[in-house]
């Protein structure tokens, strides 16, 4: 088994995480880290719809470090959402055990993601 943020992950749920690294260097992108401090403002959940798997990032941008992948069909818990500088909506997710994972692009979730803003 692989662990991300201390949570045991099943092979069908998440793939091995990438090492955390610095942001891409572009000033428009603000990346955090896999342990971004916030409160859970949304009690919802949804399924990943992206074919294969969807990347989980340290910030609400595709250019932010990838910390793992969630397989298609996996149910994830929502904390909140953010809209980035490009107008794209991203949701902070947790695994089935409640362990914090990171940001996932809302278009990869069956219902678009969280309904409460971070």
C-alpha positions as CSV (number, residue, x, y, z in Angstrom):
1,X,0.0,0.0,0.0
2,X,1.0,3.6,-0.6
3,X,0.4,6.4,1.8
4,X,-0.4,10.1,1.2
5,X,-0.9,12.4,4.1
6,X,-0.8,9.4,6.5
7,X,-3.8,7.6,4.9
8,X,-3.7,4.1,3.5
9,X,-4.8,4.1,-0.1
10,X,-6.2,1.2,-2.1
11,X,-4.8,0.4,-5.5
12,X,-8.0,1.3,-7.2
13,X,-8.2,4.7,-5.4
14,X,-4.9,6.5,-5.7
15,X,-1.6,5.8,-7.4
16,X,1.8,6.6,-5.8
17,X,2.2,10.3,-5.0
18,X,4.8,12.4,-6.7
19,X,7.4,14.2,-4.5
20,X,6.3,17.7,-3.5
21,X,8.2,20.4,-5.3
22,X,8.1,24.2,-5.7
23,X,5.5,25.9,-7.8
24,X,6.0,26.2,-11.5
25,X,7.6,29.6,-11.3
26,X,4.9,31.5,-13.1
27,X,3.6,34.5,-11.0
28,X,0.0,33.9,-11.9
29,X,0.0,30.4,-10.2
30,X,-0.2,30.1,-6.5
31,X,0.5,26.6,-5.3
32,X,0.3,25.5,-1.7
33,X,1.1,22.1,-0.3
34,X,-0.7,18.8,0.3
35,X,-1.4,19.9,3.9
36,X,-3.1,23.3,3.0
37,X,-4.7,24.6,6.2
38,X,-8.4,25.2,6.0
39,X,-11.7,24.1,7.4
40,X,-14.2,21.6,5.9
41,X,-17.1,23.7,4.7
42,X,-18.9,21.1,2.5
43,X,-20.3,17.8,3.5
44,X,-20.7,16.6,-0.1
45,X,-19.0,13.9,-2.1
46,X,-18.7,12.8,-5.7
47,X,-17.1,10.4,-8.1
48,X,-14.1,11.0,-10.4
49,X,-15.2,10.8,-14.0
50,X,-12.0,11.4,-15.8
51,X,-11.1,8.4,-17.9
52,X,-8.2,6.5,-16.2
53,X,-7.4,8.8,-13.3
54,X,-7.4,12.5,-12.3
55,X,-4.3,14.2,-10.9
56,X,-4.5,15.8,-7.4
57,X,-2.4,19.0,-7.0
58,X,-0.9,21.2,-4.3
59,X,-2.9,24.2,-5.6
60,X,-5.9,25.0,-7.8
61,X,-3.9,25.0,-11.0
62,X,-2.7,22.2,-13.4
63,X,0.8,23.7,-13.1
64,X,1.0,23.0,-9.4
65,X,2.8,19.9,-8.2
66,X,0.9,16.6,-8.6
67,X,0.7,14.7,-5.3
68,X,-1.2,11.7,-6.5
69,X,-3.9,10.4,-8.8
70,X,-7.5,9.3,-8.1
71,X,-8.9,6.5,-10.3
72,X,-12.0,6.9,-12.4
73,X,-15.1,5.9,-10.3
74,X,-13.5,6.6,-6.9
75,X,-15.7,8.5,-4.5
76,X,-14.1,11.5,-2.8
77,X,-15.2,13.8,0.0
78,X,-15.4,17.6,-0.6
79,X,-14.0,20.3,1.7
80,X,-14.6,23.4,-0.4
81,X,-13.8,24.9,-3.8
82,X,-11.8,27.8,-5.3
83,X,-11.9,29.5,-8.7
84,X,-8.4,30.2,-10.0
85,X,-7.2,33.2,-12.0
86,X,-8.2,31.5,-15.2
87,X,-11.8,31.0,-14.1
88,X,-11.5,27.3,-13.5
89,X,-13.1,25.7,-10.5
90,X,-11.1,23.3,-8.3
91,X,-12.2,21.3,-5.2
92,X,-10.2,20.3,-2.2
93,X,-10.8,16.6,-1.6
94,X,-10.4,13.9,1.0
95,X,-10.3,10.1,0.7
96,X,-12.9,7.7,2.1
97,X,-11.0,7.7,5.4
98,X,-11.2,11.5,5.7
99,X,-7.5,12.1,5.0
100,X,-6.8,15.3,3.1
101,X,-5.5,14.8,-0.4
102,X,-5.4,18.1,-2.3
103,X,-6.9,20.0,-5.2
104,X,-8.8,18.3,-8.2
105,X,-10.2,20.0,-11.2
106,X,-14.0,20.3,-10.9
107,X,-14.6,19.1,-14.5
108,X,-13.2,15.7,-13.4
109,X,-16.0,15.2,-10.8
110,X,-19.5,13.9,-11.6
111,X,-21.2,16.9,-10.0
112,X,-18.6,19.6,-10.6
113,X,-17.2,19.5,-7.0
114,X,-17.9,21.3,-3.8
115,X,-20.7,23.8,-3.4
116,X,-19.0,25.8,-0.6
117,X,-16.2,28.3,-1.4
118,X,-13.0,28.0,0.7
